[in-house]
């Protein structure tokens, strides 16, 4: 049975995170994974090249050796395992899973806030504190999205939850109640 990229990413990312916690190196590994993500961003298709069965193994090995030369220890060994199982094209999913678990471990929630107009820094900080309290996290970082169609208020999306305090939604609810 062939596993999809998301399942592979979750399994490998989880395993790497557990190893990082056991070795007290979660932060260092996280930083190395961020630089690895940057390399993948700068060289689009790198994962596909390293997973391509049409390339000669020695050709892929040359590229892989160049890639892993900047890493040590756990991350280097992890990359070798991923390479040996021909999963380099799934590496970004693995990094995403690791990052998700790392943020959870640190009590950090990442999300977005949609507003009709940009929030001031003070308003954003206050909202982040309120969301952290509501969702029981130590810290929340919200990315701002401006969408004038919501008329006013805010829609916060984080951790697969939506807090919709937009005026548009409130108007739609009132309209629905009046039409009964």
Secondary structure as GFF3:
##gff-version 3
##sequence-region A 1 180
A	DSSP	alpha_helix	5	22	.	.	.	ID=ss1
A	DSSP	alpha_helix	26	42	.	.	.	ID=ss2
A	DSSP	alpha_helix	46	51	.	.	.	ID=ss3
A	DSSP	alpha_helix	57	68	.	.	.	ID=ss4
A	DSSP	alpha_helix	73	84	.	.	.	ID=ss5
A	DSSP	three_ten_helix	88	90	.	.	.	ID=ss6
A	DSSP	alpha_helix	91	106	.	.	.	ID=ss7
A	DSSP	beta_strand	108	115	.	.	.	ID=ss8
A	DSSP	alpha_helix	121	135	.	.	.	ID=ss9
A	DSSP	beta_strand	139	146	.	.	.	ID=ss10
A	DSSP	three_ten_helix	148	150	.	.	.	ID=ss11
A	DSSP	beta_strand	154	158	.	.	.	ID=ss12
A	DSSP	beta_strand	161	164	.	.	.	ID=ss13
A	DSSP	alpha_helix	167	178	.	.	.	ID=ss14
###
